Amino acid sequence: MTMPLKMLESFLNKRISLLLKDNRVLEGKLVGYDDYMNMVLEDTEEKTDEMTRKLGVVILRGNNVVRMTLVG
């Protein structure tokens, strides 16, 4: 089993997709994180079936993340 902080380390500077507790999906480049799994994403987009909204730089609390995957 992969430990969460090891996974974040391997995802650093790569494009990831995050499913949040409120069922939103954010996609962006992971540029930073801390021991609490708070994350900083660059070039972030919020994606839905109907639209894509550009958000830019996002600071996200780690406890809002349900699932994290690499994109592409």
N, C-alpha and C positions, 0 to 999 in steps of 0.2 A: 504494500500500500504506500502511495506517495504522500508524504507529509505536506500540508498546505504551504508552508513557507518555502520548502524546496521547490514546489510547483511554481510559486510566484517567482522564485529566482530563475527558473528555467524559462519562464515566459517574459522576463524582462527585455524591453526593447523589441517586443514582437506584438503583432496585432491580435487582440483577444476579444471574445464575445462574452458578455456577462448577462445572466438572467437574474433580475432583482426580485425581491420579495413581492413587489407590487406588479409583477409580470411584465415589466418593461425590459427591453433588451438593449444594452449599450454595447457598442463596438468601438474600440480604439486601441492605440498603442500604449502599452504599460510602460511608464517611464520611472515609476517609483512606488515603494510600499514600505510599511513599517511592521513591527512585531504584532500589531493588532489587526493586520491584514487590511488596513486602510490603504487605498490605492490612488495613484495619480495617473490619469489617462490623457493622452494628447490626441488631437484630431478625432475626437469622439463624435459618434453619431448615435441617435436614438432611432431604432428601426421598428417599424410595425408593418403589417401586411399592406397598408394603404400608403404609407409615406416614410421618408427618411428625413430626420431633422438634424442639422449640424449643431453641435454643442461646443466644440473646441476643447479647451482644457477642463477636465472634471476632476474634483477631489471627492472620493467616494468612501463612505464608512464600510469597513469590511463586513459588519454584521448584516448588511442589506443584500449580500450576494448569496444566491442559492446555487448557481452553477457557473463554472468558468471553463471556457474552451478556447483553443487556438483557432484562428481564422486562416483559411487557405493553407 
